[in-house]
Amino acid sequence: MFEQTFKNIDDILFKDAGCSNELDYVEQTSCILFLKYLDALEIEKIVGQSLAQCERLHQSILNKAFEGNFVPQNANDEPAEKLLERIKKEKLRKEKQKL
């Protein structure tokens, strides 16, 4: 499947890059592979940094959402503490009714 591609690369390295013997060819190929390796390391580093940045952004968004910073607060809304207390009382009342 890739035989022709490899042959083209060989032709380029031997003819166009000035490789006069197998040693030159191996040296050129080693340099290319090393550069590809360095490029892959740099990409991996960038991806890792981007993932960390996304996680920090996600946490920041969640914090702002829980703090109620995304929408204006209605002054007439019941405070969360009172709402939770009312829910607990209602739950207890329903449990007593079941008995």
C-alpha positions, 0 to 999 in steps of 0.5 A: 500500500505504501510501497510507492510512497516509501520509494518516492521518499527514498528517491528524494533522499538519495537524489534530491537531498544529495545522499551519495551512499547508504551512510548519508541516507541513514544520517538524513533519515535519522535527522528527519525521524528525530525532528518528527519526534521533537515535533510530536513532543512539542505537540504533546506538551501543547495538548497537555497545557490546553487540557489543563487550561480547559479544566481550570476554565471548567472549574471557574465556570462551575464556581461562578454558576454556583455563586449565582454570577451568571444571571441577575439575582431577584431580590424577592427570591427566597434565600437558599438557607430558608428554602432548604429549611422549608424543604426539610420541614416538608419532608418531615411532615410527609414522613409523619403522614405516612406513619 
